[in-house]
Amino acid sequence: MIVGHVPLNLSRTFHLFLKHGGKISVEVTGKRRNKGIGLEIPATYRFEHKKPSKVSKLVSLIKDQEDVSAP
């Protein structure tokens, strides 16, 4: 079921992961919040790939993106 969109900064990275055979599932973990710039729904992402190194690389890229966007 589609309930929304992935943040833009993650969507490009997720696209490449999916393009190379990965699978991503999402579990909603909280209630929706209105942050003033749109709706936010807390969620946990789960990544799967035949090669565990691909998941490790994805997690590393996400953490790098979070570090850059942190205030």
All heavy atoms as TSV, in Angstrom:
chain	resi	resn	atom	element	x	y	z
A	1	MET	N	N	0.840	-1.163	0.000
A	1	MET	CA	C	0.000	0.000	0.000
A	1	MET	C	C	0.897	1.243	0.000
A	1	MET	O	O	1.841	1.331	0.768
A	1	MET	CB	C	-0.884	0.005	1.251
A	1	MET	CG	C	-1.688	1.264	1.366
A	1	MET	SD	S	-2.575	1.509	2.920
A	1	MET	CE	C	-3.262	-0.061	3.263
A	2	ILE	N	N	0.627	2.168	-0.861
A	2	ILE	CA	C	1.381	3.416	-0.904
A	2	ILE	C	C	0.717	4.415	0.032
A	2	ILE	O	O	-0.477	4.666	-0.067
A	2	ILE	CB	C	1.443	3.982	-2.332
A	2	ILE	CG1	C	2.197	3.013	-3.238
A	2	ILE	CG2	C	2.102	5.366	-2.331
A	2	ILE	CD1	C	2.171	3.404	-4.692
A	3	VAL	N	N	1.508	4.972	0.959
A	3	VAL	CA	C	0.957	5.962	1.884
A	3	VAL	C	C	1.659	7.308	1.768
A	3	VAL	O	O	1.289	8.258	2.427
A	3	VAL	CB	C	1.022	5.480	3.359
A	3	VAL	CG1	C	0.157	4.260	3.549
A	3	VAL	CG2	C	2.455	5.205	3.770
A	4	GLY	N	N	2.685	7.404	0.953
A	4	GLY	CA	C	3.394	8.666	0.825
A	4	GLY	C	C	4.637	8.511	-0.014
A	4	GLY	O	O	4.772	7.565	-0.781
A	5	HIS	N	N	5.519	9.449	0.167
A	5	HIS	CA	C	6.747	9.479	-0.615
A	5	HIS	C	C	7.958	9.467	0.307
A	5	HIS	O	O	7.898	9.946	1.434
A	5	HIS	CB	C	6.793	10.743	-1.481
A	5	HIS	CG	C	5.677	10.810	-2.457
A	5	HIS	ND1	N	5.715	10.159	-3.665
A	5	HIS	CD2	C	4.476	11.425	-2.386
A	5	HIS	CE1	C	4.585	10.384	-4.305
A	5	HIS	NE2	N	3.810	11.145	-3.556
A	6	VAL	N	N	9.044	8.966	-0.209
A	6	VAL	CA	C	10.323	8.984	0.501
A	6	VAL	C	C	10.909	10.386	0.340
A	6	VAL	O	O	10.776	10.997	-0.720
A	6	VAL	CB	C	11.274	7.933	-0.122
A	6	VAL	CG1	C	12.656	8.013	0.471
A	6	VAL	CG2	C	10.701	6.545	0.033
A	7	PRO	N	N	11.561	10.915	1.374
A	7	PRO	CA	C	12.200	12.231	1.233
A	7	PRO	C	C	13.147	12.253	0.026
A	7	PRO	O	O	13.807	11.257	-0.278
A	7	PRO	CB	C	12.984	12.389	2.532
A	7	PRO	CG	C	12.263	11.524	3.513
A	7	PRO	CD	C	11.750	10.354	2.710
A	8	LEU	N	N	13.189	13.381	-0.657
A	8	LEU	CA	C	13.972	13.519	-1.889
A	8	LEU	C	C	15.430	13.112	-1.699
A	8	LEU	O	O	15.997	12.429	-2.535
A	8	LEU	CB	C	13.886	14.957	-2.407
A	8	LEU	CG	C	14.589	15.220	-3.730
A	8	LEU	CD1	C	13.995	14.359	-4.839
A	8	LEU	CD2	C	14.477	16.689	-4.100
A	9	ASN	N	N	16.039	13.510	-0.586
A	9	ASN	CA	C	17.456	13.193	-0.385
A	9	ASN	C	C	17.702	11.684	-0.289
A	9	ASN	O	O	18.790	11.218	-0.568
A	9	ASN	CB	C	18.015	13.915	0.837
A	9	ASN	CG	C	17.363	13.473	2.131
A	9	ASN	OD1	O	16.164	13.232	2.191
A	9	ASN	ND2	N	18.129	13.385	3.182
A	10	LEU	N	N	16.676	10.912	0.086
A	10	LEU	CA	C	16.825	9.455	0.152
A	10	LEU	C	C	16.378	8.770	-1.139
A	10	LEU	O	O	16.861	7.693	-1.472
A	10	LEU	CB	C	15.999	8.894	1.312
A	10	LEU	CG	C	16.422	9.292	2.714
A	10	LEU	CD1	C	15.459	8.711	3.740
A	10	LEU	CD2	C	17.841	8.836	3.000
A	11	SER	N	N	15.471	9.397	-1.872
A	11	SER	CA	C	14.876	8.719	-3.024
A	11	SER	C	C	15.898	8.363	-4.099
A	11	SER	O	O	15.810	7.294	-4.704
A	11	SER	CB	C	13.749	9.554	-3.620
A	11	SER	OG	O	14.247	10.735	-4.189
A	12	ARG	N	N	16.863	9.204	-4.325
A	12	ARG	CA	C	17.885	8.909	-5.349
A	12	ARG	C	C	18.727	7.694	-4.954
A	12	ARG	O	O	19.026	6.829	-5.772
A	12	ARG	CB	C	18.766	10.132	-5.566
A	12	ARG	CG	C	18.015	11.266	-6.218
A	12	ARG	CD	C	18.895	12.493	-6.400
A	12	ARG	NE	N	18.139	13.569	-7.003
A	12	ARG	CZ	C	17.882	14.715	-6.418
A	12	ARG	NH1	N	18.339	14.970	-5.213
A	12	ARG	NH2	N	17.170	15.633	-7.031
A	13	THR	N	N	19.096	7.646	-3.691
A	13	THR	CA	C	19.892	6.525	-3.184
A	13	THR	C	C	19.071	5.240	-3.215
A	13	THR	O	O	19.553	4.188	-3.636
A	13	THR	CB	C	20.369	6.822	-1.754
A	13	THR	OG1	O	21.053	8.069	-1.742
A	13	THR	CG2	C	21.293	5.739	-1.245
A	14	PHE	N	N	17.811	5.321	-2.794
A	14	PHE	CA	C	16.930	4.154	-2.803
A	14	PHE	C	C	16.723	3.660	-4.231
A	14	PHE	O	O	16.679	2.452	-4.480
A	14	PHE	CB	C	15.581	4.481	-2.174
A	14	PHE	CG	C	15.604	4.595	-0.669
A	14	PHE	CD1	C	16.778	4.543	0.062
A	14	PHE	CD2	C	14.427	4.767	0.024
A	14	PHE	CE1	C	16.787	4.655	1.451
A	14	PHE	CE2	C	14.412	4.864	1.404
A	14	PHE	CZ	C	15.596	4.811	2.122
A	15	HIS	N	N	16.581	4.582	-5.173
A	15	HIS	CA	C	16.379	4.205	-6.576
A	15	HIS	C	C	17.538	3.335	-7.078
A	15	HIS	O	O	17.319	2.294	-7.703
A	15	HIS	CB	C	16.240	5.456	-7.445
A	15	HIS	CG	C	16.261	5.162	-8.906
A	15	HIS	ND1	N	15.178	4.638	-9.564
A	15	HIS	CD2	C	17.244	5.290	-9.834
A	15	HIS	CE1	C	15.496	4.465	-10.845
A	15	HIS	NE2	N	16.738	4.847	-11.033
A	16	LEU	N	N	18.755	3.753	-6.791
A	16	LEU	CA	C	19.925	2.977	-7.232
A	16	LEU	C	C	19.955	1.595	-6.577
A	16	LEU	O	O	20.282	0.599	-7.218
A	16	LEU	CB	C	21.211	3.739	-6.929
A	16	LEU	CG	C	21.464	4.965	-7.798
A	16	LEU	CD1	C	22.688	5.723	-7.301
A	16	LEU	CD2	C	21.639	4.568	-9.250
A	17	PHE	N	N	19.624	1.548	-5.298
A	17	PHE	CA	C	19.588	0.274	-4.579
A	17	PHE	C	C	18.563	-0.671	-5.223
A	17	PHE	O	O	18.854	-1.847	-5.472
A	17	PHE	CB	C	19.249	0.524	-3.109
A	17	PHE	CG	C	19.230	-0.717	-2.256
A	17	PHE	CD1	C	20.402	-1.344	-1.891
A	17	PHE	CD2	C	18.025	-1.242	-1.800
A	17	PHE	CE1	C	20.392	-2.479	-1.092
A	17	PHE	CE2	C	17.994	-2.367	-1.005
A	17	PHE	CZ	C	19.183	-2.990	-0.651
A	18	LEU	N	N	17.373	-0.154	-5.505
A	18	LEU	CA	C	16.328	-0.963	-6.135
A	18	LEU	C	C	16.732	-1.399	-7.539
A	18	LEU	O	O	16.489	-2.537	-7.943
A	18	LEU	CB	C	15.010	-0.187	-6.181
A	18	LEU	CG	C	14.362	0.095	-4.834
A	18	LEU	CD1	C	13.224	1.100	-4.990
A	18	LEU	CD2	C	13.875	-1.185	-4.182
A	19	LYS	N	N	17.361	-0.480	-8.273
A	19	LYS	CA	C	17.792	-0.762	-9.641
A	19	LYS	C	C	18.801	-1.915	-9.690
A	19	LYS	O	O	18.872	-2.656	-10.655
A	19	LYS	CB	C	18.412	0.505	-10.231
A	19	LYS	CG	C	18.794	0.404	-11.678
A	19	LYS	CD	C	19.329	1.730	-12.180
A	19	LYS	CE	C	19.825	1.610	-13.596
A	19	LYS	NZ	N	20.347	2.888	-14.085
A	20	HIS	N	N	19.564	-2.078	-8.614
A	20	HIS	CA	C	20.593	-3.121	-8.563
A	20	HIS	C	C	20.129	-4.355	-7.781
A	20	HIS	O	O	20.946	-5.074	-7.208
A	20	HIS	CB	C	21.885	-2.557	-7.982
A	20	HIS	CG	C	22.535	-1.571	-8.911
A	20	HIS	ND1	N	23.292	-1.952	-9.978
A	20	HIS	CD2	C	22.482	-0.225	-8.946
A	20	HIS	CE1	C	23.707	-0.887	-10.628
A	20	HIS	NE2	N	23.219	0.183	-10.019
A	21	GLY	N	N	18.811	-4.580	-7.763
A	21	GLY	CA	C	18.285	-5.828	-7.222
A	21	GLY	C	C	17.871	-5.813	-5.768
A	21	GLY	O	O	17.514	-6.858	-5.225
A	22	GLY	N	N	17.914	-4.664	-5.124
A	22	GLY	CA	C	17.526	-4.584	-3.719
A	22	GLY	C	C	16.024	-4.521	-3.539
A	22	GLY	O	O	15.272	-4.273	-4.483
A	23	LYS	N	N	15.589	-4.768	-2.325
A	23	LYS	CA	C	14.178	-4.641	-1.950
A	23	LYS	C	C	14.113	-3.763	-0.708
A	23	LYS	O	O	14.956	-3.870	0.189
A	23	LYS	CB	C	13.565	-6.002	-1.636
A	23	LYS	CG	C	13.446	-6.905	-2.834
A	23	LYS	CD	C	12.774	-8.204	-2.446
A	23	LYS	CE	C	12.695	-9.132	-3.639
A	23	LYS	NZ	N	12.030	-10.386	-3.309
A	24	ILE	N	N	13.096	-2.909	-0.676
A	24	ILE	CA	C	12.902	-2.023	0.465
A	24	ILE	C	C	11.461	-2.162	0.934
A	24	ILE	O	O	10.535	-2.097	0.134
A	24	ILE	CB	C	13.174	-0.546	0.102
A	24	ILE	CG1	C	14.591	-0.373	-0.435
A	24	ILE	CG2	C	12.947	0.351	1.315
A	24	ILE	CD1	C	14.876	1.018	-0.979
A	25	SER	N	N	11.288	-2.373	2.234
A	25	SER	CA	C	9.948	-2.355	2.817
A	25	SER	C	C	9.960	-1.331	3.945
A	25	SER	O	O	11.015	-0.971	4.470
A	25	SER	CB	C	9.545	-3.740	3.320
A	25	SER	OG	O	10.460	-4.212	4.272
A	26	VAL	N	N	8.790	-0.862	4.285
A	26	VAL	CA	C	8.673	0.198	5.286
A	26	VAL	C	C	7.610	-0.182	6.300
A	26	VAL	O	O	6.538	-0.673	5.931
A	26	VAL	CB	C	8.287	1.540	4.626
A	26	VAL	CG1	C	8.173	2.642	5.661
A	26	VAL	CG2	C	9.279	1.923	3.555
A	27	GLU	N	N	7.908	0.047	7.568
A	27	GLU	CA	C	6.929	-0.159	8.629
A	27	GLU	C	C	6.644	1.188	9.278
A	27	GLU	O	O	7.566	1.861	9.749
A	27	GLU	CB	C	7.465	-1.128	9.686
A	27	GLU	CG	C	6.506	-1.343	10.823
A	27	GLU	CD	C	7.075	-2.234	11.912
A	27	GLU	OE1	O	8.140	-2.833	11.710
A	27	GLU	OE2	O	6.438	-2.306	12.979
A	28	VAL	N	N	5.390	1.599	9.276
A	28	VAL	CA	C	4.997	2.840	9.941
A	28	VAL	C	C	5.125	2.619	11.439
A	28	VAL	O	O	4.610	1.642	11.978
A	28	VAL	CB	C	3.561	3.245	9.554
A	28	VAL	CG1	C	3.104	4.453	10.343
A	28	VAL	CG2	C	3.483	3.513	8.048
A	29	THR	N	N	5.840	3.524	12.119
A	29	THR	CA	C	6.135	3.331	13.540
A	29	THR	C	C	5.489	4.366	14.451
A	29	THR	O	O	5.688	4.328	15.660
A	29	THR	CB	C	7.657	3.356	13.774
A	29	THR	OG1	O	8.168	4.608	13.297
A	29	THR	CG2	C	8.340	2.210	13.066
A	30	GLY	N	N	4.760	5.299	13.890
A	30	GLY	CA	C	4.144	6.326	14.725
A	30	GLY	C	C	2.998	6.997	13.999
A	30	GLY	O	O	2.648	6.648	12.882
A	31	LYS	N	N	2.430	7.989	14.662
A	31	LYS	CA	C	1.318	8.730	14.076
A	31	LYS	C	C	1.825	9.849	13.194
A	31	LYS	O	O	2.903	10.394	13.422
A	31	LYS	CB	C	0.429	9.302	15.173
A	31	LYS	CG	C	-0.258	8.226	15.978
A	31	LYS	CD	C	-1.240	8.818	16.947
A	31	LYS	CE	C	-1.929	7.675	17.677
A	31	LYS	NZ	N	-3.111	8.119	18.380
A	32	ARG	N	N	1.031	10.211	12.206
A	32	ARG	CA	C	1.414	11.281	11.295
A	32	ARG	C	C	1.528	12.600	12.041
A	32	ARG	O	O	0.847	12.855	13.034
A	32	ARG	CB	C	0.423	11.387	10.151
A	32	ARG	CG	C	-0.933	11.811	10.607
A	32	ARG	CD	C	-1.888	11.834	9.460
A	32	ARG	NE	N	-3.175	12.292	9.965
A	32	ARG	CZ	C	-4.209	12.516	9.239
A	32	ARG	NH1	N	-4.144	12.322	7.947
A	32	ARG	NH2	N	-5.324	12.930	9.770
A	33	ARG	N	N	2.429	13.431	11.547
A	33	ARG	CA	C	2.660	14.751	12.134
A	33	ARG	C	C	2.686	15.770	11.007
A	33	ARG	O	O	3.179	15.492	9.920
A	33	ARG	CB	C	4.008	14.800	12.859
A	33	ARG	CG	C	4.151	13.769	13.941
A	33	ARG	CD	C	5.470	13.930	14.659
A	33	ARG	NE	N	6.566	13.460	13.815
A	33	ARG	CZ	C	7.497	12.619	14.203
A	33	ARG	NH1	N	7.487	12.149	15.421
A	33	ARG	NH2	N	8.459	12.254	13.393
A	34	ASN	N	N	2.183	16.942	11.278
A	34	ASN	CA	C	2.255	18.023	10.307
A	34	ASN	C	C	3.390	18.939	10.737
A	34	ASN	O	O	3.310	19.619	11.752
A	34	ASN	CB	C	0.937	18.794	10.254
A	34	ASN	CG	C	0.936	19.821	9.151
A	34	ASN	OD1	O	1.985	20.203	8.629
A	34	ASN	ND2	N	-0.233	20.280	8.797
A	35	LYS	N	N	4.469	18.945	9.968
A	35	LYS	CA	C	5.660	19.720	10.308
A	35	LYS	C	C	5.665	21.096	9.653
A	35	LYS	O	O	6.665	21.781	9.652
A	35	LYS	CB	C	6.923	18.964	9.882
A	35	LYS	CG	C	7.186	17.739	10.695
A	35	LYS	CD	C	7.642	18.146	12.066
A	35	LYS	CE	C	8.519	17.079	12.649
A	35	LYS	NZ	N	9.237	17.508	13.793
A	36	GLY	N	N	4.550	21.505	9.037
A	36	GLY	CA	C	4.496	22.808	8.406
A	36	GLY	C	C	4.943	22.808	6.958
A	36	GLY	O	O	4.651	23.717	6.214
A	37	ILE	N	N	5.675	21.783	6.552
A	37	ILE	CA	C	6.122	21.677	5.159
A	37	ILE	C	C	5.564	20.415	4.520
A	37	ILE	O	O	6.056	19.932	3.528
A	37	ILE	CB	C	7.669	21.683	5.051
A	37	ILE	CG1	C	8.271	20.581	5.919
A	37	ILE	CG2	C	8.236	23.035	5.415
A	37	ILE	CD1	C	9.747	20.373	5.719
A	38	GLY	N	N	4.548	19.893	5.116
A	38	GLY	CA	C	3.947	18.663	4.622
A	38	GLY	C	C	3.799	17.671	5.753
A	38	GLY	O	O	4.202	17.923	6.880
A	39	LEU	N	N	3.221	16.568	5.441
A	39	LEU	CA	C	2.992	15.530	6.426
A	39	LEU	C	C	4.245	14.692	6.625
A	39	LEU	O	O	4.962	14.415	5.676
A	39	LEU	CB	C	1.880	14.616	5.920
A	39	LEU	CG	C	0.788	14.375	6.944
A	39	LEU	CD1	C	-0.202	15.507	6.855
A	39	LEU	CD2	C	0.141	13.082	6.692
A	40	GLU	N	N	4.476	14.295	7.832
A	40	GLU	CA	C	5.592	13.402	8.140
A	40	GLU	C	C	5.024	12.187	8.852
A	40	GLU	O	O	4.236	12.333	9.784
A	40	GLU	CB	C	6.597	14.117	9.040
A	40	GLU	CG	C	7.798	13.280	9.368
A	40	GLU	CD	C	8.780	14.041	10.240
A	40	GLU	OE1	O	9.430	14.948	9.734
A	40	GLU	OE2	O	8.858	13.708	11.443
A	41	ILE	N	N	5.416	11.008	8.393
A	41	ILE	CA	C	4.974	9.768	9.016
A	41	ILE	C	C	6.212	9.003	9.460
A	41	ILE	O	O	7.003	8.558	8.625
A	41	ILE	CB	C	4.141	8.915	8.041
A	41	ILE	CG1	C	2.916	9.701	7.573
A	41	ILE	CG2	C	3.738	7.599	8.687
A	41	ILE	CD1	C	2.115	9.024	6.496
A	42	PRO	N	N	6.419	8.874	10.778
A	42	PRO	CA	C	7.587	8.122	11.258
A	42	PRO	C	C	7.545	6.675	10.758
A	42	PRO	O	O	6.499	6.023	10.803
A	42	PRO	CB	C	7.439	8.167	12.779
A	42	PRO	CG	C	6.529	9.321	13.047
A	42	PRO	CD	C	5.614	9.395	11.870
A	43	ALA	N	N	8.675	6.216	10.257
A	43	ALA	CA	C	8.726	4.870	9.688
A	43	ALA	C	C	10.125	4.286	9.822
A	43	ALA	O	O	11.100	5.011	9.972
A	43	ALA	CB	C	8.326	4.925	8.219
A	44	THR	N	N	10.181	2.974	9.743
A	44	THR	CA	C	11.446	2.245	9.743
A	44	THR	C	C	11.572	1.532	8.403
A	44	THR	O	O	10.644	0.855	7.967
A	44	THR	CB	C	11.469	1.207	10.886
A	44	THR	OG1	O	11.306	1.890	12.122
A	44	THR	CG2	C	12.776	0.439	10.898
A	45	TYR	N	N	12.720	1.717	7.749
A	45	TYR	CA	C	12.984	1.077	6.465
A	45	TYR	C	C	13.701	-0.243	6.697
A	45	TYR	O	O	14.554	-0.354	7.573
A	45	TYR	CB	C	13.873	1.965	5.589
A	45	TYR	CG	C	13.247	3.289	5.234
A	45	TYR	CD1	C	13.614	4.447	5.895
A	45	TYR	CD2	C	12.298	3.378	4.223
A	45	TYR	CE1	C	13.038	5.668	5.569
A	45	TYR	CE2	C	11.727	4.595	3.888
A	45	TYR	CZ	C	12.096	5.733	4.569
A	45	TYR	OH	O	11.539	6.929	4.244
A	46	ARG	N	N	13.370	-1.237	5.877
A	46	ARG	CA	C	14.061	-2.531	5.922
A	46	ARG	C	C	14.609	-2.811	4.530
A	46	ARG	O	O	13.874	-2.749	3.543
A	46	ARG	CB	C	13.092	-3.631	6.328
A	46	ARG	CG	C	13.759	-4.970	6.416
A	46	ARG	CD	C	12.848	-5.999	7.040
A	46	ARG	NE	N	13.559	-7.247	7.109
A	46	ARG	CZ	C	13.024	-8.418	6.835
A	46	ARG	NH1	N	11.758	-8.499	6.498
A	46	ARG	NH2	N	13.739	-9.500	6.910
A	47	PHE	N	N	15.894	-3.100	4.466
A	47	PHE	CA	C	16.576	-3.301	3.190
A	47	PHE	C	C	16.984	-4.760	3.038
A	47	PHE	O	O	17.495	-5.362	3.979
A	47	PHE	CB	C	17.830	-2.421	3.118
A	47	PHE	CG	C	17.548	-0.976	3.430
A	47	PHE	CD1	C	17.950	-0.424	4.631
A	47	PHE	CD2	C	16.871	-0.185	2.522
A	47	PHE	CE1	C	17.686	0.905	4.921
A	47	PHE	CE2	C	16.604	1.145	2.804
A	47	PHE	CZ	C	17.009	1.693	4.014
A	48	GLU	N	N	16.782	-5.288	1.836
A	48	GLU	CA	C	17.168	-6.670	1.543
A	48	GLU	C	C	17.912	-6.711	0.212
A	48	GLU	O	O	17.556	-5.998	-0.728
A	48	GLU	CB	C	15.930	-7.561	1.438
A	48	GLU	CG	C	15.130	-7.673	2.713
A	48	GLU	CD	C	13.889	-8.526	2.508
A	48	GLU	OE1	O	14.022	-9.657	1.974
A	48	GLU	OE2	O	12.802	-8.064	2.857
A	49	HIS	N	N	18.936	-7.539	0.161
A	49	HIS	CA	C	19.687	-7.752	-1.072
A	49	HIS	C	C	20.412	-9.083	-0.956
A	49	HIS	O	O	20.752	-9.519	0.147
A	49	HIS	CB	C	20.695	-6.626	-1.297
A	49	HIS	CG	C	21.167	-6.537	-2.719
A	49	HIS	ND1	N	22.075	-7.413	-3.247
A	49	HIS	CD2	C	20.831	-5.682	-3.712
A	49	HIS	CE1	C	22.294	-7.095	-4.517
A	49	HIS	NE2	N	21.540	-6.049	-4.828
A	50	LYS	N	N	20.647	-9.728	-2.092
A	50	LYS	CA	C	21.381	-10.992	-2.098
A	50	LYS	C	C	22.777	-10.824	-1.512
A	50	LYS	O	O	23.312	-11.733	-0.895
A	50	LYS	CB	C	21.504	-11.542	-3.520
A	50	LYS	CG	C	20.212	-11.967	-4.138
A	50	LYS	CD	C	20.449	-12.439	-5.559
A	50	LYS	CE	C	19.151	-12.503	-6.326
A	50	LYS	NZ	N	19.365	-12.797	-7.740
A	51	LYS	N	N	23.354	-9.644	-1.754
A	51	LYS	CA	C	24.704	-9.364	-1.261
A	51	LYS	C	C	24.620	-8.422	-0.061
A	51	LYS	O	O	24.280	-7.252	-0.200
A	51	LYS	CB	C	25.539	-8.701	-2.352
A	51	LYS	CG	C	25.738	-9.549	-3.579
A	51	LYS	CD	C	26.551	-8.816	-4.618
A	51	LYS	CE	C	26.731	-9.649	-5.867
A	51	LYS	NZ	N	27.457	-8.902	-6.906
A	52	PRO	N	N	24.943	-8.929	1.141
A	52	PRO	CA	C	24.884	-8.093	2.339
A	52	PRO	C	C	25.727	-6.810	2.229
A	52	PRO	O	O	25.393	-5.791	2.830
A	52	PRO	CB	C	25.417	-8.998	3.452
A	52	PRO	CG	C	25.164	-10.382	2.952
A	52	PRO	CD	C	25.312	-10.313	1.462
A	53	SER	N	N	26.785	-6.846	1.426
A	53	SER	CA	C	27.635	-5.661	1.269
A	53	SER	C	C	26.864	-4.503	0.626
A	53	SER	O	O	27.149	-3.335	0.898
A	53	SER	CB	C	28.879	-5.983	0.433
A	53	SER	OG	O	28.512	-6.388	-0.875
A	54	LYS	N	N	25.874	-4.819	-0.213
A	54	LYS	CA	C	25.054	-3.774	-0.835
A	54	LYS	C	C	24.202	-3.066	0.218
A	54	LYS	O	O	24.028	-1.855	0.181
A	54	LYS	CB	C	24.148	-4.355	-1.919
A	54	LYS	CG	C	24.875	-4.967	-3.079
A	54	LYS	CD	C	25.317	-3.914	-4.056
A	54	LYS	CE	C	25.868	-4.589	-5.308
A	54	LYS	NZ	N	26.390	-3.651	-6.259
A	55	VAL	N	N	23.668	-3.825	1.184
A	55	VAL	CA	C	22.875	-3.229	2.261
A	55	VAL	C	C	23.779	-2.371	3.139
A	55	VAL	O	O	23.423	-1.247	3.492
A	55	VAL	CB	C	22.159	-4.315	3.098
A	55	VAL	CG1	C	21.458	-3.700	4.299
A	55	VAL	CG2	C	21.173	-5.093	2.239
A	56	SER	N	N	24.958	-2.865	3.456
A	56	SER	CA	C	25.911	-2.097	4.273
A	56	SER	C	C	26.274	-0.785	3.596
A	56	SER	O	O	26.341	0.268	4.241
A	56	SER	CB	C	27.178	-2.905	4.530
A	56	SER	OG	O	26.891	-4.067	5.248
A	57	LYS	N	N	26.502	-0.830	2.302
A	57	LYS	CA	C	26.841	0.374	1.537
A	57	LYS	C	C	25.684	1.372	1.567
A	57	LYS	O	O	25.885	2.570	1.766
A	57	LYS	CB	C	27.187	-0.002	0.096
A	57	LYS	CG	C	27.514	1.170	-0.790
A	57	LYS	CD	C	28.786	1.861	-0.376
A	57	LYS	CE	C	29.151	2.935	-1.389
A	57	LYS	NZ	N	30.287	3.721	-0.974
A	58	LEU	N	N	24.457	0.880	1.395
A	58	LEU	CA	C	23.285	1.749	1.426
A	58	LEU	C	C	23.147	2.428	2.785
A	58	LEU	O	O	22.940	3.640	2.870
A	58	LEU	CB	C	22.021	0.952	1.109
A	58	LEU	CG	C	20.708	1.725	1.208
A	58	LEU	CD1	C	20.643	2.828	0.162
A	58	LEU	CD2	C	19.528	0.795	1.067
A	59	VAL	N	N	23.277	1.660	3.855
A	59	VAL	CA	C	23.168	2.217	5.202
A	59	VAL	C	C	24.250	3.275	5.419
A	59	VAL	O	O	23.993	4.339	5.984
A	59	VAL	CB	C	23.239	1.098	6.264
A	59	VAL	CG1	C	23.352	1.669	7.662
A	59	VAL	CG2	C	22.012	0.195	6.146
A	60	SER	N	N	25.439	3.014	4.943
A	60	SER	CA	C	26.539	3.981	5.052
A	60	SER	C	C	26.213	5.275	4.303
A	60	SER	O	O	26.442	6.376	4.813
A	60	SER	CB	C	27.825	3.359	4.512
A	60	SER	OG	O	28.868	4.277	4.509
A	61	LEU	N	N	25.676	5.155	3.092
A	61	LEU	CA	C	25.311	6.344	2.308
A	61	LEU	C	C	24.226	7.161	3.012
A	61	LEU	O	O	24.276	8.390	3.029
A	61	LEU	CB	C	24.831	5.933	0.916
A	61	LEU	CG	C	25.896	5.435	-0.041
A	61	LEU	CD1	C	25.243	4.834	-1.288
A	61	LEU	CD2	C	26.836	6.551	-0.424
A	62	ILE	N	N	23.244	6.479	3.594
A	62	ILE	CA	C	22.170	7.165	4.306
A	62	ILE	C	C	22.733	7.924	5.506
A	62	ILE	O	O	22.380	9.080	5.753
A	62	ILE	CB	C	21.074	6.187	4.728
A	62	ILE	CG1	C	20.350	5.650	3.499
A	62	ILE	CG2	C	20.079	6.847	5.688
A	62	ILE	CD1	C	19.424	4.494	3.780
A	63	LYS	N	N	23.616	7.285	6.263
A	63	LYS	CA	C	24.216	7.947	7.427
A	63	LYS	C	C	25.031	9.159	6.995
A	63	LYS	O	O	24.994	10.195	7.644
A	63	LYS	CB	C	25.080	6.962	8.211
A	63	LYS	CG	C	24.259	5.975	8.995
A	63	LYS	CD	C	25.120	5.046	9.807
A	63	LYS	CE	C	24.246	4.065	10.562
A	63	LYS	NZ	N	25.003	3.135	11.386
A	64	ASP	N	N	25.754	9.049	5.882
A	64	ASP	CA	C	26.522	10.179	5.361
A	64	ASP	C	C	25.583	11.335	5.014
A	64	ASP	O	O	25.891	12.501	5.289
A	64	ASP	CB	C	27.334	9.779	4.138
A	64	ASP	CG	C	28.517	8.883	4.469
A	64	ASP	OD1	O	28.855	8.764	5.674
A	64	ASP	OD2	O	29.082	8.302	3.533
A	65	GLN	N	N	24.446	11.033	4.407
A	65	GLN	CA	C	23.483	12.071	4.025
A	65	GLN	C	C	22.893	12.728	5.278
A	65	GLN	O	O	22.684	13.934	5.304
A	65	GLN	CB	C	22.363	11.486	3.177
A	65	GLN	CG	C	22.794	11.120	1.791
A	65	GLN	CD	C	21.699	10.482	0.972
A	65	GLN	OE1	O	20.580	10.296	1.432
A	65	GLN	NE2	N	22.018	10.121	-0.255
A	66	GLU	N	N	22.635	11.943	6.315
A	66	GLU	CA	C	22.110	12.492	7.566
A	66	GLU	C	C	23.130	13.420	8.214
A	66	GLU	O	O	22.781	14.462	8.744
A	66	GLU	CB	C	21.729	11.370	8.526
A	66	GLU	CG	C	20.482	10.622	8.110
A	66	GLU	CD	C	20.197	9.429	8.988
A	66	GLU	OE1	O	21.080	9.010	9.781
A	66	GLU	OE2	O	19.083	8.884	8.889
A	67	ASP	N	N	24.410	13.040	8.181
A	67	ASP	CA	C	25.460	13.864	8.767
A	67	ASP	C	C	25.575	15.215	8.056
A	67	ASP	O	O	25.770	16.242	8.691
A	67	ASP	CB	C	26.818	13.144	8.713
A	67	ASP	CG	C	26.870	11.949	9.649
A	67	ASP	OD1	O	26.015	11.839	10.565
A	67	ASP	OD2	O	27.754	11.089	9.453
A	68	VAL	N	N	25.419	15.209	6.747
A	68	VAL	CA	C	25.521	16.434	5.960
A	68	VAL	C	C	24.336	17.345	6.229
A	68	VAL	O	O	24.475	18.563	6.325
A	68	VAL	CB	C	25.601	16.109	4.445
A	68	VAL	CG1	C	25.447	17.362	3.595
A	68	VAL	CG2	C	26.920	15.420	4.130
A	69	SER	N	N	23.136	16.776	6.408
A	69	SER	CA	C	21.936	17.587	6.592
A	69	SER	C	C	21.690	17.984	8.043
A	69	SER	O	O	20.814	18.773	8.321
A	69	SER	CB	C	20.701	16.849	6.041
A	69	SER	OG	O	20.477	15.682	6.788
A	70	ALA	N	N	22.457	17.432	8.977
A	70	ALA	CA	C	22.275	17.795	10.390
A	70	ALA	C	C	22.699	19.239	10.628
A	70	ALA	O	O	23.668	19.706	10.057
A	70	ALA	CB	C	23.099	16.863	11.274
A	71	PRO	N	N	21.920	19.965	11.481
A	71	PRO	CA	C	22.244	21.376	11.735
A	71	PRO	C	C	23.523	21.582	12.517
A	71	PRO	O	O	24.020	20.821	13.206
A	71	PRO	CB	C	21.049	21.880	12.540
A	71	PRO	CG	C	20.262	20.690	12.957
A	71	PRO	CD	C	20.750	19.524	12.168
